[in-house]
Amino acid sequence: MMRQIWSRDQILVTSLLACSLFLAGLSAAAIAPYRAVVAVKELGFSNGTYAAIITLSSVATAIASVVLGALSDRMGDRRKLVIHQR
């Protein structure tokens, strides 16, 4: 007889989180082409300003990923990095 690795609740929660992450990515990808149009035409940014904002955002995300990855490697319990409520 096989030992059950995950409980039914863990499978449900994991499935819901995976679907949520997929839908968040899908919605971000759907609006990405229009962000530049809105920034330049509606908000009055120049192309260079918008490019600088996107570049700085990407660099900040990369730096945060490396720092948080190193921090999570040093911590025994990685769940402390996740914000959650009980």
C-alpha positions as CSV (number, residue, x, y, z in Angstrom):
1,M,0.0,0.0,0.0
2,M,1.3,3.4,-1.0
3,R,1.8,6.1,1.7
4,Q,-0.1,9.3,0.9
5,I,2.4,12.1,0.5
6,W,-0.1,15.1,0.4
7,S,-3.4,15.4,2.1
8,R,-6.5,16.3,0.2
9,D,-6.5,19.9,1.6
10,Q,-2.9,20.4,0.5
11,I,-3.7,19.3,-3.0
12,L,-6.7,21.6,-3.1
13,V,-4.8,24.6,-1.8
14,T,-1.9,23.9,-4.2
15,S,-4.2,23.6,-7.1
16,L,-6.0,26.8,-6.3
17,L,-2.7,28.7,-5.9
18,A,-1.4,27.3,-9.2
19,C,-4.6,28.4,-11.0
20,S,-4.4,31.8,-9.4
21,L,-0.8,32.3,-10.4
22,F,-1.6,31.2,-13.9
23,L,-4.5,33.7,-14.2
24,A,-2.4,36.5,-12.7
25,G,0.3,35.9,-15.3
26,L,-2.3,35.6,-18.1
27,S,-3.9,38.9,-17.2
28,A,-0.5,40.7,-16.9
29,A,0.5,39.4,-20.3
30,A,-2.8,40.5,-21.8
31,I,-2.4,44.1,-20.7
32,A,1.4,44.4,-21.2
33,P,1.2,45.7,-24.7
34,Y,-1.2,48.5,-23.7
35,R,0.9,49.8,-20.8
36,A,3.3,51.7,-23.1
37,V,0.4,53.2,-25.1
38,V,-1.3,54.5,-22.0
39,A,1.9,55.8,-20.5
40,V,3.0,57.7,-23.6
41,K,-0.3,58.9,-25.0
42,E,-2.5,59.3,-21.9
43,L,0.0,60.1,-19.2
44,G,2.4,62.1,-21.4
45,F,5.6,60.1,-20.7
46,S,8.3,60.2,-23.3
47,N,9.4,56.9,-24.8
48,G,12.7,57.3,-23.0
49,T,11.1,57.9,-19.7
50,Y,8.8,54.9,-20.0
51,A,11.8,52.8,-21.1
52,A,13.7,53.9,-18.0
53,I,10.8,53.1,-15.7
54,I,10.5,49.6,-17.2
55,T,14.2,49.1,-17.0
56,L,14.5,50.2,-13.4
57,S,11.5,48.0,-12.5
58,S,13.2,45.0,-14.1
59,V,16.5,45.6,-12.4
60,A,14.8,46.1,-9.0
61,T,12.9,42.8,-9.5
62,A,16.1,41.0,-10.4
63,I,17.9,42.4,-7.3
64,A,15.0,41.6,-5.0
65,S,14.9,38.0,-6.4
66,V,18.6,37.4,-5.7
67,V,18.4,39.0,-2.2
68,L,15.3,37.1,-1.2
69,G,16.6,33.9,-2.7
70,A,19.8,34.2,-0.6
71,L,17.8,35.0,2.5
72,S,15.5,32.0,2.0
73,D,18.6,29.8,1.6
74,R,19.9,30.9,5.0
75,M,16.6,30.5,6.8
76,G,15.6,27.2,8.2
77,D,11.9,27.7,7.8
78,R,11.2,29.4,4.4
79,R,7.5,29.9,5.3
80,K,8.6,32.9,7.3
81,L,9.2,34.8,4.1
82,V,5.6,34.2,2.9
83,I,3.0,36.6,4.1
84,H,-0.1,34.8,5.3
85,Q,-2.9,35.0,7.8
86,R,-4.4,32.4,10.0
